Amino acid sequence: MCGGRLERLADAVDAIVPLVREVDDVGGRNAERFQAAADRLRNVPLGRADRNAVLRDLEALLGAGSGRLSDRYMVHDDGRPDLERSRTFTELVARIRSQAWWLRHLPF
């Protein structure tokens, strides 16, 4: 019933992976975690408990707060802020966090 919603969430996670690679200061592990989550949502038949575990992981990766991944911004090669890509990153963070929360709380 929420297959289309999970697919849209997986698409948003796929879209954020390259941006996470740029801002990730832990050697790319977060980008790998995002990609694994998108792959699980898209390719693995998940029961409710497994689905909710993946969604909680996504929410945790994008938790709010200073110094967190969601607080990062994009820059050009010369160090100037890249406002357009930063806006895209911020929008994807908000979309993924919101969709993950709602999907976890749906009654199916």
PyRosetta script that sets phi, psi and omega in degrees:
from pyrosetta import init, pose_from_sequence

init()
pose = pose_from_sequence("MCGGRLERLADAVDAIVPLVREVDDVGGRNAERFQAAADRLRNVPLGRADRNAVLRDLEALLGAGSGRLSDRYMVHDDGRPDLERSRTFTELVARIRSQAWWLRHLPF")
pose.set_psi(1, -33.9)
pose.set_omega(1, 179.2)
pose.set_phi(2, -105.5)
pose.set_psi(2, 19.9)
pose.set_omega(2, -179.3)
pose.set_phi(3, -57.7)
pose.set_psi(3, -43.2)
pose.set_omega(3, 178.4)
pose.set_phi(4, -64.7)
pose.set_psi(4, -37.8)
pose.set_omega(4, 178.2)
pose.set_phi(5, -67.2)
pose.set_psi(5, -40.7)
pose.set_omega(5, 177.7)
pose.set_phi(6, -65.0)
pose.set_psi(6, -37.7)
pose.set_omega(6, 178.2)
pose.set_phi(7, -64.2)
pose.set_psi(7, -43.2)
pose.set_omega(7, 178.3)
pose.set_phi(8, -64.7)
pose.set_psi(8, -38.6)
pose.set_omega(8, 176.8)
pose.set_phi(9, -64.7)
pose.set_psi(9, -44.0)
pose.set_omega(9, 178.8)
pose.set_phi(10, -61.3)
pose.set_psi(10, -37.7)
pose.set_omega(10, 177.0)
pose.set_phi(11, -62.9)
pose.set_psi(11, -42.2)
pose.set_omega(11, 178.4)
pose.set_phi(12, -64.8)
pose.set_psi(12, -39.7)
pose.set_omega(12, 178.4)
pose.set_phi(13, -65.4)
pose.set_psi(13, -42.8)
pose.set_omega(13, 175.8)
pose.set_phi(14, -57.2)
pose.set_psi(14, -40.2)
pose.set_omega(14, -178.0)
pose.set_phi(15, -67.9)
pose.set_psi(15, -29.3)
pose.set_omega(15, -176.7)
pose.set_phi(16, -85.8)
pose.set_psi(16, -18.5)
pose.set_omega(16, -176.0)
pose.set_phi(17, -54.4)
pose.set_psi(17, -50.1)
pose.set_omega(17, -179.5)
pose.set_phi(18, -62.5)
pose.set_psi(18, -34.1)
pose.set_omega(18, 178.9)
pose.set_phi(19, -70.5)
pose.set_psi(19, -38.2)
pose.set_omega(19, 178.0)
pose.set_phi(20, -63.3)
pose.set_psi(20, -38.4)
pose.set_omega(20, 178.5)
pose.set_phi(21, -58.0)
pose.set_psi(21, -34.0)
pose.set_omega(21, -179.2)
pose.set_phi(22, -74.9)
pose.set_psi(22, -33.5)
pose.set_omega(22, -175.1)
pose.set_phi(23, -102.7)
pose.set_psi(23, -4.7)
pose.set_omega(23, -175.5)
pose.set_phi(24, -75.8)
pose.set_psi(24, 123.4)
pose.set_omega(24, -179.3)
pose.set_phi(25, -104.5)
pose.set_psi(25, 17.2)
pose.set_omega(25, 177.6)
pose.set_phi(26, -118.0)
pose.set_psi(26, 40.1)
pose.set_omega(26, 173.5)
pose.set_phi(27, 68.3)
pose.set_psi(27, 26.1)
pose.set_omega(27, 176.6)
pose.set_phi(28, 85.8)
pose.set_psi(28, 0.8)
pose.set_omega(28, -178.4)
pose.set_phi(29, -62.3)
pose.set_psi(29, -37.6)
pose.set_omega(29, 180.0)
pose.set_phi(30, -65.4)
pose.set_psi(30, -40.4)
pose.set_omega(30, 177.7)
pose.set_phi(31, -61.0)
pose.set_psi(31, -41.1)
pose.set_omega(31, 178.0)
pose.set_phi(32, -64.2)
pose.set_psi(32, -38.7)
pose.set_omega(32, 178.7)
pose.set_phi(33, -65.5)
pose.set_psi(33, -40.7)
pose.set_omega(33, 177.0)
pose.set_phi(34, -63.0)
pose.set_psi(34, -45.5)
pose.set_omega(34, -178.7)
pose.set_phi(35, -62.9)
pose.set_psi(35, -41.2)
pose.set_omega(35, 178.3)
pose.set_phi(36, -63.2)
pose.set_psi(36, -39.6)
pose.set_omega(36, 178.5)
pose.set_phi(37, -64.3)
pose.set_psi(37, -44.7)
pose.set_omega(37, 178.9)
pose.set_phi(38, -61.3)
pose.set_psi(38, -42.9)
pose.set_omega(38, 179.7)
pose.set_phi(39, -62.9)
pose.set_psi(39, -41.7)
pose.set_omega(39, 178.9)
pose.set_phi(40, -64.9)
pose.set_psi(40, -43.4)
pose.set_omega(40, -179.9)
pose.set_phi(41, -62.9)
pose.set_psi(41, -34.3)
pose.set_omega(41, -173.9)
pose.set_phi(42, -88.5)
pose.set_psi(42, -37.2)
pose.set_omega(42, -166.6)
pose.set_phi(43, -112.6)
pose.set_psi(43, -16.1)
pose.set_omega(43, -174.7)
pose.set_phi(44, -109.5)
pose.set_psi(44, 125.8)
pose.set_omega(44, 174.8)
pose.set_phi(45, -64.9)
pose.set_psi(45, 117.5)
pose.set_omega(45, -175.1)
pose.set_phi(46, -111.1)
pose.set_psi(46, 136.2)
pose.set_omega(46, 168.4)
pose.set_phi(47, -76.3)
pose.set_psi(47, 172.9)
pose.set_omega(47, -177.3)
pose.set_phi(48, -60.0)
pose.set_psi(48, -44.1)
pose.set_omega(48, -178.3)
pose.set_phi(49, -63.4)
pose.set_psi(49, -43.5)
pose.set_omega(49, 179.0)
pose.set_phi(50, -67.2)
pose.set_psi(50, -41.8)
pose.set_omega(50, 178.0)
pose.set_phi(51, -60.0)
pose.set_psi(51, -45.3)
pose.set_omega(51, -179.2)
pose.set_phi(52, -66.1)
pose.set_psi(52, -32.5)
pose.set_omega(52, 176.8)
pose.set_phi(53, -64.6)
pose.set_psi(53, -42.9)
pose.set_omega(53, 178.2)
pose.set_phi(54, -64.5)
pose.set_psi(54, -43.2)
pose.set_omega(54, -179.2)
pose.set_phi(55, -65.1)
pose.set_psi(55, -39.8)
pose.set_omega(55, 176.4)
pose.set_phi(56, -62.9)
pose.set_psi(56, -39.5)
pose.set_omega(56, 177.4)
pose.set_phi(57, -60.6)
pose.set_psi(57, -43.8)
pose.set_omega(57, 178.9)
pose.set_phi(58, -62.6)
pose.set_psi(58, -44.5)
pose.set_omega(58, 178.6)
pose.set_phi(59, -61.4)
pose.set_psi(59, -41.0)
pose.set_omega(59, -180.0)
pose.set_phi(60, -66.5)
pose.set_psi(60, -41.0)
pose.set_omega(60, 178.2)
pose.set_phi(61, -61.0)
pose.set_psi(61, -30.7)
pose.set_omega(61, -176.3)
pose.set_phi(62, -108.1)
pose.set_psi(62, 23.7)
pose.set_omega(62, 178.8)
pose.set_phi(63, -57.0)
pose.set_psi(63, 150.3)
pose.set_omega(63, -178.7)
pose.set_phi(64, -81.2)
pose.set_psi(64, 157.0)
pose.set_omega(64, 174.1)
pose.set_phi(65, 135.4)
pose.set_psi(65, 154.7)
pose.set_omega(65, -179.5)
pose.set_phi(66, -63.3)
pose.set_psi(66, 133.4)
pose.set_omega(66, 179.0)
pose.set_phi(67, 85.1)
pose.set_psi(67, -6.6)
pose.set_omega(67, 178.9)
pose.set_phi(68, -82.4)
pose.set_psi(68, 163.5)
pose.set_omega(68, -179.7)
pose.set_phi(69, -55.2)
pose.set_psi(69, -38.9)
pose.set_omega(69, -177.8)
pose.set_phi(70, -69.2)
pose.set_psi(70, -12.6)
pose.set_omega(70, -178.0)
pose.set_phi(71, -93.8)
pose.set_psi(71, 1.4)
pose.set_omega(71, -175.8)
pose.set_phi(72, -80.3)
pose.set_psi(72, 163.5)
pose.set_omega(72, 175.1)
pose.set_phi(73, -137.6)
pose.set_psi(73, 159.5)
pose.set_omega(73, -176.2)
pose.set_phi(74, -91.5)
pose.set_psi(74, 147.7)
pose.set_omega(74, 178.1)
pose.set_phi(75, -132.4)
pose.set_psi(75, 155.5)
pose.set_omega(75, 172.6)
pose.set_phi(76, -74.4)
pose.set_psi(76, 167.8)
pose.set_omega(76, 179.3)
pose.set_phi(77, -57.1)
pose.set_psi(77, -29.8)
pose.set_omega(77, -178.5)
pose.set_phi(78, -88.1)
pose.set_psi(78, 4.9)
pose.set_omega(78, 176.1)
pose.set_phi(79, 95.3)
pose.set_psi(79, -8.4)
pose.set_omega(79, 177.1)
pose.set_phi(80, -71.1)
pose.set_psi(80, 144.6)
pose.set_omega(80, 176.9)
pose.set_phi(81, -60.5)
pose.set_psi(81, 138.3)
pose.set_omega(81, 176.1)
pose.set_phi(82, -103.1)
pose.set_psi(82, 94.2)
pose.set_omega(82, -172.2)
pose.set_phi(83, -64.4)
pose.set_psi(83, -39.3)
pose.set_omega(83, -177.8)
pose.set_phi(84, -65.7)
pose.set_psi(84, -48.7)
pose.set_omega(84, 179.7)
pose.set_phi(85, -70.1)
pose.set_psi(85, -31.4)
pose.set_omega(85, 175.6)
pose.set_phi(86, -64.5)
pose.set_psi(86, -40.8)
pose.set_omega(86, 178.0)
pose.set_phi(87, -64.0)
pose.set_psi(87, -43.5)
pose.set_omega(87, 177.4)
pose.set_phi(88, -59.6)
pose.set_psi(88, -45.4)
pose.set_omega(88, 179.5)
pose.set_phi(89, -60.0)
pose.set_psi(89, -47.9)
pose.set_omega(89, -179.2)
pose.set_phi(90, -62.0)
pose.set_psi(90, -41.4)
pose.set_omega(90, 178.9)
pose.set_phi(91, -65.2)
pose.set_psi(91, -41.1)
pose.set_omega(91, 178.5)
pose.set_phi(92, -66.2)
pose.set_psi(92, -40.7)
pose.set_omega(92, 177.3)
pose.set_phi(93, -57.4)
pose.set_psi(93, -49.4)
pose.set_omega(93, -178.5)
pose.set_phi(94, -63.5)
pose.set_psi(94, -42.9)
pose.set_omega(94, -178.6)
pose.set_phi(95, -64.3)
pose.set_psi(95, -46.8)
pose.set_omega(95, -178.1)
pose.set_phi(96, -64.5)
pose.set_psi(96, -46.1)
pose.set_omega(96, -178.7)
pose.set_phi(97, -61.7)
pose.set_psi(97, -44.1)
pose.set_omega(97, -179.2)
pose.set_phi(98, -66.3)
pose.set_psi(98, -47.8)
pose.set_omega(98, -178.9)
pose.set_phi(99, -64.0)
pose.set_psi(99, -40.0)
pose.set_omega(99, 179.0)
pose.set_phi(100, -61.9)
pose.set_psi(100, -43.8)
pose.set_omega(100, -179.5)
pose.set_phi(101, -62.7)
pose.set_psi(101, -49.2)
pose.set_omega(101, -178.5)
pose.set_phi(102, -62.6)
pose.set_psi(102, -42.9)
pose.set_omega(102, -179.5)
pose.set_phi(103, -64.9)
pose.set_psi(103, -33.4)
pose.set_omega(103, 177.3)
pose.set_phi(104, -67.3)
pose.set_psi(104, -28.8)
pose.set_omega(104, -174.9)
pose.set_phi(105, -98.2)
pose.set_psi(105, 0.8)
pose.set_omega(105, 174.8)
pose.set_phi(106, -70.8)
pose.set_psi(106, 145.9)
pose.set_omega(106, -174.4)
pose.set_phi(107, -81.0)
pose.set_psi(107, 21.5)
pose.set_omega(107, 178.1)
pose.set_phi(108, -136.0)
pose.dump_pdb("model.pdb")
